[in-house]
Amino acid sequence: MNLPSRARNGLNGVARELLRQPTVEKPRRQWVDDVVAWCHQHDIDLASRINSKALRFDAALLAQINDVLDSARIAPLGRSLSGLTSSAQAKEGVEEDKATRESPRARRVLVSFPPQPIAGLANEQRTIRDVDVLGLKLSAFSALIQVENLDSFYEFSPDIPVLKSYINPLVVYRGDSHYGGGFALLAEAWHKTRRPHIYAGDFDVKGVTLALDSNATHLLLPTIEWLTQNATTLHVPAEQFPYQRRLRKHLAALPTAHPLRDYLTLLLEKQRGLKQQWFGGEIVSTVLA
């Protein structure tokens, strides 16, 4: 029986309390009962320390527990496994705590780079790489381009007229349940650079809200004239209605001549939208805030 994480957390708290007093008594709650069961399994005699209502801890008992953990090559009390990768947990001992470990993709993002020929691999228009956010040197990039949809990301090329002024833009997938955490770290770090952050995604209420949430500075969209002709009421999902209130506040706060006003009016008043995959015509960059 492994020492349950809630029992470990409780024992860590007891260890801190024992620095100030010789004994600590805890009522028989679930984590304490877990400790009792674990001690019995490993032949640790609780003797007079235990009764039906409580368990009394002292330094000698914690030392016995640590001796068992050490002999089993498990991290001692006071050494938290929370937030560590599996590899880092392995260095602490043979025990793995999947519930609190750092996800393998916690710092990973999908990035689209210019073609990088590799022997044995067919040439592609762009090279897609899974990279650690901490390994990106942000000063090397003039702009961040955040692509909302995965299929659009794989096909996206920054070689379009509206992006010609940006040297070596960083094209990154927005993320999902697999890569969302890594992108959040990147967006936070990028915001501090004060360089352009361009959002390329669906023309709908949720898409614009996601752009605002990630601190994007610009939206990559077809011209308002093209969208007025091609956006459709068929792309106004009911599940996105809750996002409208925030965008209406954003619209009300924009200056009269702000270029985003016409786009938000088309979304909110005309109730029309369009998925990124259906974009056409000239693509322009529109200031978001």
C-alpha positions in Angstrom: 0.0 0.0 0.0 1.4 3.3 -1.1 1.2 6.3 1.3 -1.9 8.2 -0.1 -1.3 11.8 -1.1 -3.8 13.1 1.4 -2.0 11.2 4.2 1.3 12.5 3.0 -0.1 16.1 3.0 -1.5 15.6 6.5 1.8 14.2 7.8 3.7 17.1 6.3 1.4 19.5 8.2 2.1 17.5 11.4 5.9 17.7 10.8 5.6 21.5 10.7 3.6 21.6 13.9 6.2 19.3 15.6 8.8 22.0 15.1 6.9 24.1 17.7 5.6 21.4 20.1 6.6 17.9 21.2 3.4 16.1 20.3 0.4 16.8 17.9 -2.9 15.0 18.3 -5.2 14.7 15.3 -8.8 13.4 15.2 -9.6 10.2 13.4 -10.4 11.7 10.0 -9.9 9.9 6.6 -6.3 10.9 6.2 -5.4 9.9 9.7 -7.1 6.5 9.2 -5.0 6.2 6.0 -1.9 6.7 8.1 -3.1 4.1 10.7 -3.7 1.5 7.9 -0.3 2.3 6.4 1.5 2.0 9.7 -0.2 -1.3 10.5 0.8 -2.7 7.1 4.4 -1.8 7.7 4.5 -3.1 11.3 4.8 0.3 12.9 3.4 -0.1 16.4 1.2 2.9 17.3 0.9 1.5 20.9 -0.5 4.1 23.3 -0.5 6.8 20.6 -3.9 5.8 19.2 -7.5 5.5 20.5 -10.9 5.4 18.8 -11.0 9.2 18.5 -7.5 10.4 17.8 -3.9 9.7 16.9 -1.0 11.3 18.7 2.1 12.1 16.6 5.6 12.7 17.8 9.1 13.0 16.3 9.8 9.3 16.9 6.7 8.1 15.0 7.6 10.4 12.0 11.1 9.0 12.1 9.8 5.5 11.9 7.6 6.4 8.9 10.5 8.1 7.2 12.6 4.9 7.7 10.0 2.8 6.0 9.7 5.3 3.1 13.5 5.4 2.7 13.8 1.6 2.6 11.1 1.5 -0.1 12.9 4.3 -2.0 10.0 6.7 -1.6 10.4 10.4 -1.1 10.5 11.3 2.7 8.0 13.5 4.4 8.3 17.1 3.7 9.3 16.5 0.1 6.3 17.4 -2.1 5.8 15.6 -5.4 3.1 18.1 -6.4 3.9 20.0 -9.7 6.9 17.9 -10.5 7.2 16.0 -13.9 7.2 12.2 -13.8 11.0 12.4 -14.4 11.5 14.7 -11.5 9.3 12.5 -9.3 11.4 9.5 -10.3 14.5 11.3 -8.9 12.7 11.6 -5.5 11.8 7.9 -5.4 9.9 5.1 -7.0 6.5 6.6 -6.1 4.6 8.5 -8.8 1.7 10.8 -8.0 -0.1 11.3 -11.3 -2.8 13.4 -9.7 -0.5 16.2 -8.7 2.3 15.9 -11.3 3.0 18.4 -14.0 1.4 17.4 -17.2 3.9 16.3 -19.9 2.5 19.1 -22.1 2.2 21.7 -19.4 5.0 23.9 -21.0 4.7 22.6 -24.6 3.3 24.5 -27.6 2.9 23.6 -31.3 4.9 26.1 -33.4 5.0 26.5 -37.2 8.4 27.4 -38.6 9.7 28.0 -42.2 10.6 24.8 -44.1 13.5 22.9 -42.5 14.5 20.0 -44.8 15.2 16.8 -43.0 16.8 13.8 -44.6 14.2 11.0 -45.1 11.2 13.3 -44.7 9.2 14.7 -47.6 9.5 18.5 -47.9 6.5 20.4 -46.5 5.5 24.1 -46.8 6.0 24.6 -43.1 7.8 22.7 -40.3 5.6 21.9 -37.3 7.4 21.4 -34.0 6.4 20.6 -30.4 8.6 22.8 -28.3 9.1 23.8 -24.7 7.9 27.4 -24.1 11.0 28.1 -21.9 13.2 27.2 -24.9 11.8 29.9 -27.1 13.9 33.1 -27.4 11.1 35.6 -27.8 13.4 38.5 -28.8 14.0 36.6 -32.1 10.4 37.2 -33.2 8.7 40.4 -34.2 5.1 39.2 -33.7 3.2 36.4 -32.2 0.5 34.9 -34.4 -2.0 32.8 -32.5 -4.0 30.4 -34.6 -7.3 29.2 -33.1 -8.1 26.0 -35.1 -5.7 23.1 -35.5 -6.5 22.4 -39.1 -6.0 26.1 -40.0 -2.8 26.1 -38.0 -1.3 23.3 -40.1 -2.2 25.1 -43.3 -1.3 28.7 -42.0 1.4 30.6 -43.7 2.5 34.1 -42.6 3.5 34.8 -46.2 0.5 37.0 -46.9 0.6 40.8 -47.7 -0.8 42.0 -44.4 2.0 40.2 -42.5 4.9 41.2 -44.8 6.2 43.9 -42.4 6.8 41.3 -39.6 10.2 39.7 -39.7 10.2 36.1 -38.5 6.8 36.0 -36.8 6.1 33.3 -34.3 3.2 31.2 -35.5 1.7 29.1 -32.6 -1.4 26.9 -32.2 -3.8 28.3 -29.6 -4.0 25.0 -27.8 -6.7 22.7 -26.5 -6.8 20.3 -23.6 -3.3 19.1 -24.7 -1.5 22.4 -25.4 -3.7 25.1 -23.8 -1.5 25.3 -20.7 1.7 25.9 -22.6 0.2 28.6 -24.7 -1.1 30.4 -21.7 2.5 30.6 -20.4 3.7 31.9 -23.8 0.9 34.5 -24.0 1.8 35.8 -20.6 5.5 36.0 -21.4 4.8 37.6 -24.8 2.5 40.3 -23.3 5.5 41.6 -21.4 7.4 42.2 -24.7 4.8 44.7 -25.8 5.1 43.5 -29.4 2.1 42.7 -31.6 0.1 39.6 -30.8 -2.2 38.7 -33.7 -5.2 36.4 -33.3 -6.2 34.3 -36.3 -9.4 32.5 -35.6 -13.1 32.2 -36.2 -15.2 35.3 -36.7 -17.6 34.6 -33.9 -18.3 35.8 -30.4 -16.2 33.1 -28.7 -13.3 33.7 -31.1 -13.1 37.4 -30.3 -13.5 36.7 -26.6 -10.6 34.2 -26.7 -8.5 36.8 -28.4 -9.2 39.3 -25.7 -8.5 36.7 -23.0 -5.1 36.0 -24.4 -4.2 39.7 -24.6 -4.1 39.8 -28.4 -3.6 43.2 -29.9 -4.9 42.5 -33.4 -7.4 40.3 -35.2 -6.6 38.7 -38.6 -9.9 38.9 -40.6 -11.3 39.4 -44.0 -12.3 43.0 -44.8 -15.6 44.1 -43.3 -17.0 44.5 -46.8 -16.2 40.9 -47.6 -17.6 39.6 -44.3 -20.7 41.6 -44.6 -21.4 39.8 -47.9 -20.3 36.3 -46.7 -20.8 36.0 -42.9 -23.9 33.9 -42.1 -26.5 33.5 -39.4 -25.9 29.8 -39.6 -22.6 30.3 -37.7 -24.1 31.8 -34.5 -24.0 28.8 -32.1 -26.4 29.0 -29.2 -23.7 27.9 -26.7 -21.8 31.2 -27.5 -24.7 33.5 -26.4 -23.2 33.9 -22.9 -20.1 35.5 -24.4 -22.1 38.3 -26.0 -22.5 40.4 -22.9 -18.8 40.9 -22.5 -18.4 41.9 -26.2 -21.3 44.3 -26.0 -19.4 46.1 -23.1 -16.2 46.1 -25.2 -18.1 47.5 -28.2 -19.7 50.3 -26.0 -16.2 51.3 -24.8 -14.6 51.6 -28.2 -14.2 55.1 -29.8 -16.7 56.0 -32.5 -14.2 55.6 -35.4 -12.6 52.4 -34.1 -12.2 49.8 -36.9 -13.4 47.0 -34.7 -16.8 48.6 -34.2 -18.2 47.4 -37.6 -17.0 43.9 -37.0 -18.6 43.7 -33.5 -21.8 45.2 -34.9 -22.0 42.5 -37.5 -21.5 39.9 -34.9 -23.8 41.2 -32.2 -26.5 43.2 -34.0 -26.7 41.3 -37.3 -26.0 38.0 -35.5 -23.7 36.7 -38.2 -20.4 34.9 -38.1 -18.0 32.7 -40.1 -15.5 30.0 -39.3 -11.9 30.6 -40.0 -11.7 27.9 -42.6 -14.3 29.7 -44.8 -12.4 33.0 -44.9 -11.8 34.5 -48.3 -10.9 37.8 -50.0 -8.2 40.1 -48.7 -7.1 39.5 -45.1 -6.5 42.5 -42.9 -5.2 43.1 -39.4 -7.7 44.9 -37.2 -6.7 46.5 -33.9 -8.5 44.7 -31.1 -8.4 47.2 -28.2 
